[in-house]
Amino acid sequence: MDIDSIEWRQYLLRGAEKMGLELSEEEAATMARHARELMIWNRRTNLTRLTHPKHIAEQHYLDSIAPMGWISDTATILDIGSGGGFPGIPLKIVTPLANVVLADAVRKKGPL
């Protein structure tokens, strides 16, 4: 299974469903595009130790959206120590009206 493949996106959809969460195909596709970019940038800046597609899906994206049932659509979310953008970016994908701020002390990651 490759990141940004149909299989990878379906894996996200099934994982969200198992957690009782609704994830649209569009949201899964957006996460897949982000994951692809994450892996490209990871070669340069070591954003994550995870490189296996299933581990990335589970430990970055599904873990990040796990609390979405308790987060208001218009919440303000502060992601302190965001690293590669987790959980902030996946939460923004599933709650697009939320105000999400990512903060990290490590400068190597650059602007989002």
MOPAC internal coordinates of N, CA, C and O (Angstrom, degrees):
PM7 1SCF
backbone

  N    0.0000 0     0.00 0     0.00 0    0    0    0
  C    1.4496 1     0.00 0     0.00 0    1    0    0
  C    1.5276 1   108.43 1     0.00 0    2    1    0
  O    1.2310 1   120.73 1   -48.16 1    3    2    1
  N    1.3060 1   116.21 1   131.84 1    3    2    1
  C    1.4616 1   121.88 1   178.44 1    5    3    2
  C    1.5244 1   109.95 1  -107.00 1    6    5    3
  O    1.2310 1   121.13 1   -31.10 1    7    6    5
  N    1.3210 1   115.45 1   148.90 1    7    6    5
  C    1.4613 1   119.79 1   173.52 1    9    7    6
  C    1.5214 1   107.95 1   -62.70 1   10    9    7
  O    1.2310 1   120.90 1   -38.14 1   11   10    9
  N    1.2999 1   115.89 1   141.86 1   11   10    9
  C    1.4639 1   125.21 1   179.95 1   13   11   10
  C    1.5222 1   112.70 1    71.94 1   14   13   11
  O    1.2310 1   120.45 1  -164.45 1   15   14   13
  N    1.3288 1   116.74 1    15.55 1   15   14   13
  C    1.4646 1   120.16 1   172.89 1   17   15   14
  C    1.5249 1   108.72 1   -90.57 1   18   17   15
  O    1.2310 1   120.28 1   -16.77 1   19   18   17
  N    1.3091 1   117.07 1   163.23 1   19   18   17
  C    1.4569 1   121.38 1   176.03 1   21   19   18
  C    1.5290 1   109.49 1   -58.57 1   22   21   19
  O    1.2310 1   120.78 1   139.18 1   23   22   21
  N    1.3107 1   116.12 1   -40.82 1   23   22   21
  C    1.4691 1   121.01 1   179.78 1   25   23   22
  C    1.5302 1   111.29 1   -60.67 1   26   25   23
  O    1.2310 1   120.43 1   137.52 1   27   26   25
  N    1.3353 1   116.78 1   -42.48 1   27   26   25
  C    1.4643 1   120.97 1  -179.84 1   29   27   26
  C    1.5233 1   110.49 1   -65.30 1   30   29   27
  O    1.2310 1   120.69 1   136.91 1   31   30   29
  N    1.3350 1   116.28 1   -43.09 1   31   30   29
  C    1.4677 1   119.83 1   178.70 1   33   31   30
  C    1.5250 1   110.82 1   -64.11 1   34   33   31
  O    1.2310 1   120.06 1   140.03 1   35   34   33
  N    1.3309 1   117.49 1   -39.97 1   35   34   33
  C    1.4648 1   121.02 1   177.48 1   37   35   34
  C    1.5318 1   110.70 1   -64.29 1   38   37   35
  O    1.2310 1   120.52 1   144.13 1   39   38   37
  N    1.3155 1   116.61 1   -35.87 1   39   38   37
  C    1.4621 1   121.54 1   176.84 1   41   39   38
  C    1.5302 1   110.08 1   -60.66 1   42   41   39
  O    1.2310 1   120.34 1   137.17 1   43   42   41
  N    1.3317 1   116.95 1   -42.83 1   43   42   41
  C    1.4623 1   121.09 1   176.07 1   45   43   42
  C    1.5252 1   110.93 1   -62.58 1   46   45   43
  O    1.2310 1   120.44 1   134.00 1   47   46   45
  N    1.3195 1   116.76 1   -46.00 1   47   46   45
  C    1.4645 1   121.17 1  -178.82 1   49   47   46
  C    1.5260 1   111.24 1   -60.42 1   50   49   47
  O    1.2310 1   120.52 1   134.97 1   51   50   49
  N    1.3295 1   116.61 1   -45.03 1   51   50   49
  C    1.4693 1   120.49 1   179.12 1   53   51   50
  C    1.5215 1   110.97 1   -66.15 1   54   53   51
  O    1.2310 1   120.21 1   139.71 1   55   54   53
  N    1.3141 1   117.20 1   -40.29 1   55   54   53
  C    1.4607 1   121.08 1   179.15 1   57   55   54
  C    1.5212 1   111.39 1   -62.77 1   58   57   55
  O    1.2310 1   120.30 1   136.58 1   59   58   57
  N    1.3305 1   117.04 1   -43.42 1   59   58   57
  C    1.4671 1   120.80 1   178.05 1   61   59   58
  C    1.5198 1   109.99 1   -63.38 1   62   61   59
  O    1.2310 1   120.57 1   137.50 1   63   62   61
  N    1.3153 1   116.52 1   -42.50 1   63   62   61
  C    1.4637 1   121.03 1   179.93 1   65   63   62
  C    1.5298 1   110.68 1   -61.26 1   66   65   63
  O    1.2310 1   120.29 1   138.52 1   67   66   65
  N    1.3343 1   117.06 1   -41.48 1   67   66   65
  C    1.4680 1   120.85 1   178.64 1   69   67   66
  C    1.5248 1   111.64 1   -62.44 1   70   69   67
  O    1.2310 1   120.60 1   152.02 1   71   70   69
  N    1.3370 1   116.46 1   -27.98 1   71   70   69
  C    1.4614 1   120.71 1   178.83 1   73   71   70
  C    1.5308 1   111.29 1   -88.11 1   74   73   71
  O    1.2310 1   120.56 1  -179.08 1   75   74   73
  N    1.3260 1   116.53 1     0.92 1   75   74   73
  C    1.4567 1   120.38 1  -179.28 1   77   75   74
  C    1.5110 1   113.69 1    78.75 1   78   77   75
  O    1.2310 1   120.39 1  -157.40 1   79   78   77
  N    1.3353 1   116.87 1    22.60 1   79   78   77
  C    1.4582 1   122.41 1  -178.57 1   81   79   78
  C    1.5191 1   110.75 1  -110.23 1   82   81   79
  O    1.2310 1   121.14 1   -30.80 1   83   82   81
  N    1.3178 1   115.43 1   149.20 1   83   82   81
  C    1.4615 1   120.25 1   175.74 1   85   83   82
  C    1.5156 1   108.77 1   -98.15 1   86   85   83
  O    1.2310 1   120.90 1   -57.02 1   87   86   85
  N    1.2972 1   115.89 1   122.98 1   87   86   85
  C    1.4565 1   123.11 1   177.00 1   89   87   86
  C    1.5226 1   105.83 1  -126.78 1   90   89   87
  O    1.2310 1   120.20 1   -53.51 1   91   90   89
  N    1.3218 1   117.22 1   126.49 1   91   90   89
  C    1.4580 1   119.87 1  -179.43 1   93   91   90
  C    1.5244 1   110.43 1   -82.56 1   94   93   91
  O    1.2310 1   120.87 1   -17.52 1   95   94   93
  N    1.3056 1   115.95 1   162.48 1   95   94   93
  C    1.4661 1   120.12 1   176.53 1   97   95   94
  C    1.5193 1   110.48 1   -62.59 1   98   97   95
  O    1.2310 1   120.37 1   143.77 1   99   98   97
  N    1.3183 1   116.90 1   -36.23 1   99   98   97
  C    1.4681 1   120.81 1   178.10 1  101   99   98
  C    1.5311 1   111.05 1   -64.66 1  102  101   99
  O    1.2310 1   120.46 1   137.84 1  103  102  101
  N    1.3288 1   116.72 1   -42.16 1  103  102  101
  C    1.4642 1   120.28 1   177.79 1  105  103  102
  C    1.5276 1   110.75 1   -64.59 1  106  105  103
  O    1.2310 1   120.28 1   138.17 1  107  106  105
  N    1.3288 1   117.08 1   -41.83 1  107  106  105
  C    1.4698 1   120.80 1   177.52 1  109  107  106
  C    1.5277 1   110.54 1   -62.98 1  110  109  107
  O    1.2310 1   120.32 1   140.99 1  111  110  109
  N    1.3235 1   117.00 1   -39.01 1  111  110  109
  C    1.4667 1   121.06 1   178.79 1  113  111  110
  C    1.5296 1   110.58 1   -66.53 1  114  113  111
  O    1.2310 1   120.17 1   141.68 1  115  114  113
  N    1.3197 1   117.27 1   -38.32 1  115  114  113
  C    1.4667 1   120.60 1   177.49 1  117  115  114
  C    1.5226 1   110.53 1   -66.02 1  118  117  115
  O    1.2310 1   120.29 1   138.60 1  119  118  117
  N    1.3242 1   117.06 1   -41.40 1  119  118  117
  C    1.4626 1   120.37 1   176.28 1  121  119  118
  C    1.5248 1   110.42 1   -62.95 1  122  121  119
  O    1.2310 1   120.25 1   141.52 1  123  122  121
  N    1.3024 1   117.12 1   -38.48 1  123  122  121
  C    1.4693 1   121.13 1   179.49 1  125  123  122
  C    1.5303 1   110.68 1   -64.36 1  126  125  123
  O    1.2310 1   120.33 1   138.35 1  127  126  125
  N    1.3263 1   116.98 1   -41.65 1  127  126  125
  C    1.4762 1   119.56 1   177.14 1  129  127  126
  C    1.5281 1   110.37 1   -63.76 1  130  129  127
  O    1.2310 1   120.60 1   138.23 1  131  130  129
  N    1.3310 1   116.46 1   -41.77 1  131  130  129
  C    1.4582 1   119.65 1   177.87 1  133  131  130
  C    1.5306 1   110.40 1   -62.91 1  134  133  131
  O    1.2310 1   120.14 1   137.00 1  135  134  133
  N    1.3241 1   117.34 1   -43.00 1  135  134  133
  C    1.4684 1   121.15 1  -179.94 1  137  135  134
  C    1.5239 1   111.21 1   -62.25 1  138  137  135
  O    1.2310 1   120.80 1   140.65 1  139  138  137
  N    1.3266 1   116.08 1   -39.35 1  139  138  137
  C    1.4737 1   119.69 1   177.72 1  141  139  138
  C    1.5264 1   110.04 1   -61.66 1  142  141  139
  O    1.2310 1   120.15 1   134.56 1  143  142  141
  N    1.3340 1   117.32 1   -45.44 1  143  142  141
  C    1.4641 1   121.07 1   178.33 1  145  143  142
  C    1.5233 1   111.26 1   -65.54 1  146  145  143
  O    1.2310 1   120.69 1   141.38 1  147  146  145
  N    1.3224 1   116.29 1   -38.62 1  147  146  145
  C    1.4604 1   121.08 1   177.30 1  149  147  146
  C    1.5232 1   110.52 1   -56.90 1  150  149  147
  O    1.2310 1   120.27 1   135.16 1  151  150  149
  N    1.3155 1   117.09 1   -44.84 1  151  150  149
  C    1.4647 1   120.63 1  -178.71 1  153  151  150
  C    1.5316 1   111.61 1   -68.44 1  154  153  151
  O    1.2310 1   120.16 1   145.05 1  155  154  153
  N    1.3183 1   117.29 1   -34.95 1  155  154  153
  C    1.4732 1   120.30 1   176.64 1  157  155  154
  C    1.5274 1   109.56 1   -64.45 1  158  157  155
  O    1.2310 1   120.38 1   131.09 1  159  158  157
  N    1.3306 1   116.88 1   -48.91 1  159  158  157
  C    1.4604 1   120.94 1  -178.94 1  161  159  158
  C    1.5231 1   112.12 1   -72.27 1  162  161  159
  O    1.2310 1   120.17 1   154.10 1  163  162  161
  N    1.3120 1   117.28 1   -25.90 1  163  162  161
  C    1.4630 1   120.47 1  -179.71 1  165  163  162
  C    1.5276 1   111.46 1   -62.46 1  166  165  163
  O    1.2310 1   120.42 1   150.17 1  167  166  165
  N    1.2979 1   116.81 1   -29.83 1  167  166  165
  C    1.4737 1   119.92 1   178.43 1  169  167  166
  C    1.5238 1   111.47 1   -65.14 1  170  169  167
  O    1.2310 1   120.22 1   152.09 1  171  170  169
  N    1.3253 1   117.18 1   -27.91 1  171  170  169
  C    1.4577 1   121.84 1  -177.19 1  173  171  170
  C    1.5232 1   113.29 1   -95.31 1  174  173  171
  O    1.2310 1   120.44 1   142.85 1  175  174  173
  N    1.3300 1   116.76 1   -37.15 1  175  174  173
  C    1.4570 1   118.82 1  -169.65 1  177  175  174
  C    1.5177 1   115.01 1  -124.26 1  178  177  175
  O    1.2310 1   119.35 1  -175.25 1  179  178  177
  N    1.3277 1   118.85 1     4.75 1  179  178  177
  C    1.4634 1   122.25 1   177.57 1  181  179  178
  C    1.5299 1   112.04 1    51.48 1  182  181  179
  O    1.2310 1   120.94 1  -116.86 1  183  182  181
  N    1.3171 1   115.82 1    63.14 1  183  182  181
  C    1.4641 1   121.81 1  -179.96 1  185  183  182
  C    1.5186 1   112.97 1   -78.35 1  186  185  183
  O    1.2310 1   120.26 1   152.40 1  187  186  185
  N    1.3384 1   117.12 1   -27.60 1  187  186  185
  C    1.4535 1   120.91 1  -178.33 1  189  187  186
  C    1.5253 1   109.60 1  -149.93 1  190  189  187
  O    1.2310 1   121.35 1   -30.49 1  191  190  189
  N    1.3240 1   115.03 1   149.51 1  191  190  189
  C    1.4670 1   118.88 1   175.34 1  193  191  190
  C    1.5206 1   110.55 1   -84.95 1  194  193  191
  O    1.2310 1   120.56 1   162.37 1  195  194  193
  N    1.3308 1   116.54 1   -17.63 1  195  194  193
  C    1.4659 1   120.82 1  -178.62 1  197  195  194
  C    1.5195 1   110.35 1   -77.06 1  198  197  195
  O    1.2310 1   120.71 1   -45.72 1  199  198  197
  N    1.3325 1   116.24 1   134.28 1  199  198  197
  C    1.4590 1   119.89 1   177.19 1  201  199  198
  C    1.5233 1   112.50 1  -133.67 1  202  201  199
  O    1.2310 1   119.96 1   165.27 1  203  202  201
  N    1.3268 1   117.68 1   -14.73 1  203  202  201
  C    1.4675 1   120.26 1   179.28 1  205  203  202
  C    1.5310 1   108.69 1   -77.37 1  206  205  203
  O    1.2310 1   119.69 1   -50.42 1  207  206  205
  N    1.3205 1   118.19 1   129.58 1  207  206  205
  C    1.4634 1   121.10 1  -175.91 1  209  207  206
  C    1.5314 1   115.16 1   -52.78 1  210  209  207
  O    1.2310 1   119.64 1   138.04 1  211  210  209
  N    1.3379 1   118.29 1   -41.96 1  211  210  209
  C    1.4693 1   119.68 1   179.57 1  213  211  210
  C    1.5218 1   111.22 1   -66.98 1  214  213  211
  O    1.2310 1   120.21 1   140.83 1  215  214  213
  N    1.3276 1   117.21 1   -39.17 1  215  214  213
  C    1.4617 1   120.59 1   179.26 1  217  215  214
  C    1.5250 1   110.61 1   -65.55 1  218  217  215
  O    1.2310 1   120.83 1   140.70 1  219  218  217
  N    1.3181 1   116.03 1   -39.30 1  219  218  217
  C    1.4701 1   120.31 1   178.13 1  221  219  218
  C    1.5278 1   109.75 1   -63.85 1  222  221  219
  O    1.2310 1   120.39 1   134.62 1  223  222  221
  N    1.3193 1   116.87 1   -45.38 1  223  222  221
  C    1.4670 1   121.09 1   178.94 1  225  223  222
  C    1.5253 1   110.68 1   -59.60 1  226  225  223
  O    1.2310 1   120.56 1   132.39 1  227  226  225
  N    1.3095 1   116.53 1   -47.61 1  227  226  225
  C    1.4630 1   121.26 1  -175.40 1  229  227  226
  C    1.5226 1   112.88 1   -73.90 1  230  229  227
  O    1.2310 1   120.56 1   126.20 1  231  230  229
  N    1.3323 1   116.53 1   -53.80 1  231  230  229
  C    1.4576 1   120.96 1  -168.98 1  233  231  230
  C    1.5219 1   113.79 1   -85.72 1  234  233  231
  O    1.2310 1   119.97 1   162.21 1  235  234  233
  N    1.3140 1   117.66 1   -17.79 1  235  234  233
  C    1.4603 1   119.36 1   176.42 1  237  235  234
  C    1.5287 1   111.09 1  -104.11 1  238  237  235
  O    1.2310 1   119.97 1   122.73 1  239  238  237
  N    1.3068 1   117.66 1   -57.27 1  239  238  237
  C    1.4628 1   119.86 1  -171.95 1  241  239  238
  C    1.5278 1   113.25 1   -82.41 1  242  241  239
  O    1.2310 1   119.45 1   127.92 1  243  242  241
  N    1.3121 1   118.66 1   -52.08 1  243  242  241
  C    1.4611 1   119.65 1  -178.56 1  245  243  242
  C    1.5263 1   111.67 1   -67.00 1  246  245  243
  O    1.2310 1   119.89 1   138.31 1  247  246  245
  N    1.3214 1   117.81 1   -41.69 1  247  246  245
  C    1.4666 1   119.70 1   176.76 1  249  247  246
  C    1.5315 1   110.92 1   -62.07 1  250  249  247
  O    1.2310 1   120.29 1   143.56 1  251  250  249
  N    1.3429 1   117.05 1   -36.44 1  251  250  249
  C    1.4656 1   120.80 1  -179.02 1  253  251  250
  C    1.5178 1   112.70 1   -66.54 1  254  253  251
  O    1.2310 1   120.41 1   142.81 1  255  254  253
  N    1.3302 1   116.82 1   -37.19 1  255  254  253
  C    1.4728 1   118.86 1  -176.93 1  257  255  254
  C    1.5283 1   112.75 1   -90.72 1  258  257  255
  O    1.2310 1   119.61 1   177.31 1  259  258  257
  N    1.3243 1   118.36 1    -2.69 1  259  258  257
  C    1.4688 1   121.55 1  -178.38 1  261  259  258
  C    1.5281 1   113.36 1   -50.81 1  262  261  259
  O    1.2310 1   118.55 1   139.82 1  263  262  261
  N    1.3427 1   120.36 1   -40.18 1  263  262  261
  C    1.4689 1   118.89 1  -178.80 1  265  263  262
  C    1.5293 1   114.81 1   -84.48 1  266  265  263
  O    1.2310 1   119.36 1  -172.57 1  267  266  265
  N    1.3255 1   118.82 1     7.43 1  267  266  265
  C    1.4640 1   119.45 1  -172.16 1  269  267  266
  C    1.5213 1   113.59 1   -61.26 1  270  269  267
  O    1.2310 1   119.38 1   155.58 1  271  270  269
  N    1.3114 1   118.78 1   -24.42 1  271  270  269
  C    1.4584 1   120.94 1   177.79 1  273  271  270
  C    1.5164 1   112.95 1   -66.75 1  274  273  271
  O    1.2310 1   120.09 1   161.52 1  275  274  273
  N    1.3240 1   117.44 1   -18.48 1  275  274  273
  C    1.4595 1   122.24 1  -178.90 1  277  275  274
  C    1.5272 1   112.51 1  -104.93 1  278  277  275
  O    1.2310 1   120.50 1  -179.72 1  279  278  277
  N    1.3297 1   116.65 1     0.28 1  279  278  277
  C    1.4656 1   120.59 1  -176.35 1  281  279  278
  C    1.5219 1   109.23 1  -106.19 1  282  281  279
  O    1.2310 1   120.75 1   -52.40 1  283  282  281
  N    1.3135 1   116.16 1   127.60 1  283  282  281
  C    1.4627 1   122.56 1   178.62 1  285  283  282
  C    1.5317 1   110.14 1   -64.88 1  286  285  283
  O    1.2310 1   120.75 1   -30.71 1  287  286  285
  N    1.3162 1   116.16 1   149.29 1  287  286  285
  C    1.4722 1   121.18 1   178.13 1  289  287  286
  C    1.5223 1   112.52 1   -59.21 1  290  289  287
  O    1.2310 1   120.15 1   153.96 1  291  290  289
  N    1.3301 1   117.31 1   -26.04 1  291  290  289
  C    1.4639 1   121.08 1  -177.57 1  293  291  290
  C    1.5304 1   111.95 1  -114.78 1  294  293  291
  O    1.2310 1   120.32 1  -154.64 1  295  294  293
  N    1.3103 1   117.00 1    25.36 1  295  294  293
  C    1.4639 1   121.82 1  -179.02 1  297  295  294
  C    1.5230 1   111.61 1   -65.18 1  298  297  295
  O    1.2310 1   121.27 1   -19.06 1  299  298  297
  N    1.3098 1   115.18 1   160.94 1  299  298  297
  C    1.4576 1   121.89 1   168.20 1  301  299  298
  C    1.5188 1   105.86 1  -106.36 1  302  301  299
  O    1.2310 1   120.84 1   -55.95 1  303  302  301
  N    1.3265 1   116.00 1   124.05 1  303  302  301
  C    1.4656 1   122.10 1  -174.74 1  305  303  302
  C    1.5222 1   108.70 1  -120.57 1  306  305  303
  O    1.2310 1   120.53 1   -51.02 1  307  306  305
  N    1.3138 1   116.59 1   128.98 1  307  306  305
  C    1.4538 1   122.09 1   174.72 1  309  307  306
  C    1.5211 1   108.02 1  -112.06 1  310  309  307
  O    1.2310 1   120.95 1   -63.50 1  311  310  309
  N    1.3140 1   115.80 1   116.50 1  311  310  309
  C    1.4633 1   122.74 1   179.26 1  313  311  310
  C    1.5277 1   107.50 1  -100.33 1  314  313  311
  O    1.2310 1   120.53 1   -82.19 1  315  314  313
  N    1.3160 1   116.59 1    97.81 1  315  314  313
  C    1.4663 1   121.64 1  -179.08 1  317  315  314
  C    1.5202 1   108.81 1   -89.76 1  318  317  315
  O    1.2310 1   120.61 1   -50.46 1  319  318  317
  N    1.3293 1   116.44 1   129.54 1  319  318  317
  C    1.4574 1   120.82 1  -177.15 1  321  319  318
  C    1.5170 1   110.32 1    76.32 1  322  321  319
  O    1.2310 1   120.97 1  -136.90 1  323  322  321
  N    1.2995 1   115.76 1    43.10 1  323  322  321
  C    1.4581 1   122.50 1  -170.89 1  325  323  322
  C    1.5222 1   114.63 1   -63.39 1  326  325  323
  O    1.2310 1   119.85 1   152.97 1  327  326  325
  N    1.3170 1   117.89 1   -27.03 1  327  326  325
  C    1.4639 1   119.11 1   179.48 1  329  327  326
  C    1.5131 1   111.82 1    59.16 1  330  329  327
  O    1.2310 1   120.53 1    59.76 1  331  330  329
  N    1.3203 1   116.59 1  -120.24 1  331  330  329
  C    1.4663 1   121.59 1   179.84 1  333  331  330
  C    1.5160 1   113.40 1   -79.98 1  334  333  331
  O    1.2310 1   120.13 1  -168.86 1  335  334  333
  N    1.3305 1   117.35 1    11.14 1  335  334  333
  C    1.4544 1   120.99 1   177.98 1  337  335  334
  C    1.5094 1   114.17 1   103.68 1  338  337  335
  O    1.2310 1   120.62 1  -161.39 1  339  338  337
  N    1.3177 1   116.42 1    18.61 1  339  338  337
  C    1.4699 1   120.90 1  -177.58 1  341  339  338
  C    1.5156 1   110.71 1  -112.47 1  342  341  339
  O    1.2310 1   120.15 1   -46.83 1  343  342  341
  N    1.2908 1   117.31 1   133.17 1  343  342  341
  C    1.4572 1   130.85 1     4.91 1  345  343  342
  C    1.5240 1   114.83 1   -90.47 1  346  345  343
  O    1.2310 1   119.99 1  -179.52 1  347  346  345
  N    1.3398 1   117.62 1     0.48 1  347  346  345
  C    1.4586 1   121.35 1  -171.82 1  349  347  346
  C    1.5192 1   116.78 1   -55.08 1  350  349  347
  O    1.2310 1   119.92 1   131.13 1  351  350  349
  N    1.3257 1   117.76 1   -48.87 1  351  350  349
  C    1.4704 1   119.70 1  -176.40 1  353  351  350
  C    1.5240 1   111.56 1   -67.39 1  354  353  351
  O    1.2310 1   118.47 1   131.15 1  355  354  353
  N    1.3313 1   120.53 1   -48.85 1  355  354  353
  C    1.4657 1   118.25 1   176.36 1  357  355  354
  C    1.5320 1   112.87 1   -59.38 1  358  357  355
  O    1.2310 1   119.94 1   142.57 1  359  358  357
  N    1.3345 1   117.72 1   -37.43 1  359  358  357
  C    1.4603 1   119.51 1   177.49 1  361  359  358
  C    1.5268 1   111.27 1   -64.81 1  362  361  359
  O    1.2310 1   119.82 1   141.84 1  363  362  361
  N    1.3165 1   117.95 1   -38.16 1  363  362  361
  C    1.4647 1   121.21 1   177.31 1  365  363  362
  C    1.5259 1   110.35 1   -65.27 1  366  365  363
  O    1.2310 1   120.42 1   142.88 1  367  366  365
  N    1.3186 1   116.81 1   -37.12 1  367  366  365
  C    1.4689 1   120.77 1   179.02 1  369  367  366
  C    1.5263 1   110.37 1   -62.15 1  370  369  367
  O    1.2310 1   119.92 1   137.85 1  371  370  369
  N    1.3222 1   117.75 1   -42.15 1  371  370  369
  C    1.4718 1   120.56 1  -176.31 1  373  371  370
  C    1.5284 1   112.96 1   -88.46 1  374  373  371
  O    1.2310 1   119.70 1   165.23 1  375  374  373
  N    1.3350 1   118.18 1   -14.77 1  375  374  373
  C    1.4598 1   121.74 1   175.59 1  377  375  374
  C    1.5314 1   108.06 1  -130.79 1  378  377  375
  O    1.2310 1   120.23 1  -107.95 1  379  378  377
  N    1.3279 1   117.16 1    72.05 1  379  378  377
  C    1.4649 1   120.72 1  -172.42 1  381  379  378
  C    1.5260 1   114.81 1   -62.34 1  382  381  379
  O    1.2310 1   119.43 1   158.93 1  383  382  381
  N    1.3243 1   118.70 1   -21.07 1  383  382  381
  C    1.4635 1   120.87 1   178.87 1  385  383  382
  C    1.5230 1   112.64 1   -85.74 1  386  385  383
  O    1.2310 1   120.59 1   170.44 1  387  386  385
  N    1.3231 1   116.48 1    -9.56 1  387  386  385
  C    1.4641 1   120.72 1   179.41 1  389  387  386
  C    1.5233 1   110.20 1   -71.49 1  390  389  387
  O    1.2310 1   121.22 1   -28.51 1  391  390  389
  N    1.3176 1   115.27 1   151.49 1  391  390  389
  C    1.4575 1   121.71 1   174.11 1  393  391  390
  C    1.5273 1   106.13 1   -95.43 1  394  393  391
  O    1.2310 1   120.19 1   -70.17 1  395  394  393
  N    1.3338 1   117.25 1   109.83 1  395  394  393
  C    1.4663 1   121.49 1  -175.79 1  397  395  394
  C    1.5260 1   109.01 1  -113.56 1  398  397  395
  O    1.2310 1   121.16 1   -53.71 1  399  398  397
  N    1.3335 1   115.38 1   126.29 1  399  398  397
  C    1.4637 1   122.06 1   177.86 1  401  399  398
  C    1.5195 1   107.58 1  -116.53 1  402  401  399
  O    1.2310 1   120.85 1   -52.99 1  403  402  401
  N    1.3359 1   115.98 1   127.01 1  403  402  401
  C    1.4585 1   121.63 1   177.76 1  405  403  402
  C    1.5213 1   108.70 1  -104.66 1  406  405  403
  O    1.2310 1   120.34 1   -48.48 1  407  406  405
  N    1.3203 1   116.95 1   131.52 1  407  406  405
  C    1.4668 1   121.72 1   179.75 1  409  407  406
  C    1.5219 1   109.22 1  -131.46 1  410  409  407
  O    1.2310 1   121.43 1   -45.38 1  411  410  409
  N    1.3299 1   114.86 1   134.62 1  411  410  409
  C    1.4506 1   120.13 1   177.28 1  413  411  410
  C    1.5055 1   108.61 1  -149.09 1  414  413  411
  O    1.2310 1   120.12 1   -40.61 1  415  414  413
  N    1.3041 1   117.38 1   139.39 1  415  414  413
  C    1.4709 1   122.01 1  -178.24 1  417  415  414
  C    1.5181 1   112.69 1   -79.56 1  418  417  415
  O    1.2310 1   119.73 1   164.31 1  419  418  417
  N    1.3266 1   118.12 1   -15.69 1  419  418  417
  C    1.4558 1   121.25 1  -176.93 1  421  419  418
  C    1.5270 1   108.83 1   -85.72 1  422  421  419
  O    1.2310 1   119.96 1   -60.84 1  423  422  421
  N    1.3238 1   117.67 1   119.16 1  423  422  421
  C    1.4484 1   122.48 1  -175.80 1  425  423  422
  C    1.5284 1   113.78 1   -74.96 1  426  425  423
  O    1.2310 1   119.15 1   158.41 1  427  426  425
  N    1.3017 1   119.24 1   -21.59 1  427  426  425
  C    1.4642 1   121.40 1  -173.60 1  429  427  426
  C    1.5163 1   112.71 1   -62.41 1  430  429  427
  O    1.2310 1   119.85 1   161.97 1  431  430  429
  N    1.3089 1   117.88 1   -18.03 1  431  430  429
  C    1.4500 1   120.35 1  -175.18 1  433  431  430
  C    1.5171 1   112.69 1   -78.56 1  434  433  431
  O    1.2310 1   119.34 1   157.37 1  435  434  433
  N    1.3106 1   118.87 1   -22.63 1  435  434  433
  C    1.4439 1   122.13 1   174.14 1  437  435  434
  C    1.5219 1   113.17 1    72.79 1  438  437  435
  O    1.2310 1   120.56 1    -0.36 1  439  438  437
  N    1.3219 1   116.53 1   179.64 1  439  438  437
  C    1.4603 1   121.21 1  -177.96 1  441  439  438
  C    1.5221 1   111.23 1   -74.55 1  442  441  439
  O    1.2310 1   120.98 1   -29.44 1  443  442  441
  N    1.3393 1   115.74 1   150.56 1  443  442  441
  C    1.4618 1   121.12 1   175.79 1  445  443  442
  C    1.4918 1   110.30 1   -97.31 1  446  445  443
  O    1.2310 1   120.10 1   180.00 1  447  446  445

